[in-house]
Amino acid sequence: MINKNTLRTRILLFLAIVITLNFLFNRFFLRLDFTGDTQYTLSQATNNILTDLDEPVTVTAYFSENLPPQIEKVKQDFEDVLAEYDQRSRGNVVYEFINPNESEATEQQAQQEGIAPQIVNVRESDQFTQQRVYLGAKLQYGEQTEVIPGISSRATMEYELSKAIKKISAKSHPKIGFIKGHNEANLASMTQVKTALEVLYQPTEVALSDSALNSYKTLVLVNPKDSFSQADFSRLDAYMQNGGGLLVAFNRVDMDFTTASGNEVTTGLEAWL
């Protein structure tokens, strides 16, 4: 049997452990991740972005209060992620939460920052009502700002946040040139590519005759239909010999799926490659 002194000692030891753990969890943000896909573990890319920060990033999160349970979880997840970003960056991610529904002034502030309200259905007393909510954030790094207008799930939260931080904290944005002049796919038709590249680069269209061709980090050639001249190939050779990168994506067949037939596309690239 356990005597009173042993029992008292064990109780005191247990309380000491609980108090110590409570202190540590409040002093240092810690989250154990037991999910199969480690969805609560920051990626190495995010860790690199955070450790490279030279000054604080200020995150102003505009989230409504009294949200439905499924949306309240998004808010809690975002707060947890920000706390982890703050720790991993050694205090270089500073954040605050503002309730735009608190007053007309705060609602106008959120909208002026580029965060529009969303309408969600809420069930109350066996009936559905609509609630006007805000779920966005503004990031500032020095004079640079970026807005995340809508935060919808934990799955995309880290990507959106890290992308925004990288975009405003990058020291330089090298140019990526999309070659034009041979009936290529234009940059305006590739909106997803353009949006993704703009995080770290300056995507723009460029002709091979451009005298500043070597100022581009990489050239991109997408689906040309017209022939290249020997002068074009000479310029590409010289560009790559100077250390430039080249991405080529093109079709050898122009397919007509309505007739299940196609025509061969000959531009001269096939032999040059």
Secondary structure, DSSP 8 states (H G I E B T S, - for coil): ---HHHHHHHHHHHHHHHHHHHHHHHHS-------TT-TTS--HHHHHHHHT-SS-EEEEEEE-SS--HHHHHHHHHHHHHHHHHHHHTTS-EEEEEE-GGG-HHHHHHHHHTT---EEEEEEETTEEEEEEE-EEEEEEETTEEEEE-----HHHHHHHHHHHHHHHH-S---EEEEEESSS---GGG-HHHHHHHTTT-EEEEEETT-TTGGGEEEEEEE---S---HHHHHHHHHHHHTT-EEEEE--SEEEETTTTEEEE---SHHHH-
